[in-house]
């Protein structure tokens, strides 16, 4: 999609990992629509990978170190964005993590540390990021995050990540209520299973892909580009009346009973 829906708008996309990540699909859609973008990387090991991808975009796109579990990193991120951008129009939060052993077997065996880690990174970080960058959104804007049906229903092997996504979607509603008076919209995109590196960490993911494609009304799995285009819509003024919602982009799979 190449419409200039985001011409003159500035945003940050958190969570770009590789060219097959949802965050990168969102990057491509928003960049093609004219947005000026900034990015984060988790640590020095991942920095070259992110910088290599960002270098393929037109114009200059700053890349900052930011571990969303560290308040000092979020404070630094806000300072850097204020210096380089002055203000923000949208935030894309595409960050999630759980221990591999907690994404297989039974949820009842989740460790206390594993639970806290998954909830901190995959859920609370949305609130922490939004709070840190709020002063840069004085003219309103859009905040969005990535969810999955496992936050609403029990999905085999999704386990603690499903609980984290449930908390994430609830956070979206509370943040939307808090920030509506500032004309800041907060929404979640619940994408169907897509073949990303992160998704392949879920035990039995290939079977999930096949099953979803066989049951979805559109009789296929969603494409990364379709998720990216939905994020573009939410970042643009076309979504000005939408907040507090979880928008399903899963070829209709979430409506099917059997």
Secondary structure, 3 states (H helix, E strand, C coil): CCCCCCCCCEEEEECCCCCCCHHHHHHHHHHHCCCEEEEEECCHHHHHHHHHHHCCCCCCCCEEECCCCCHHHHHHHHHHHHHHCCCCCEEEECCCCCCHHHHCCCHHHCCHHHHHHHHHHHHHHHHHHHHHHHHHCCCCEEEEEEECHHHCCCCCCCHHHHHHHHHHHHHHHHHHHHHHHHCEEEEEEEECCCCCCCHHHCCCHHHHHHHHHHHCCCCCCCCHHHHHHHHHHHHCHHHCCCCCCEEEECCCHHHCCC
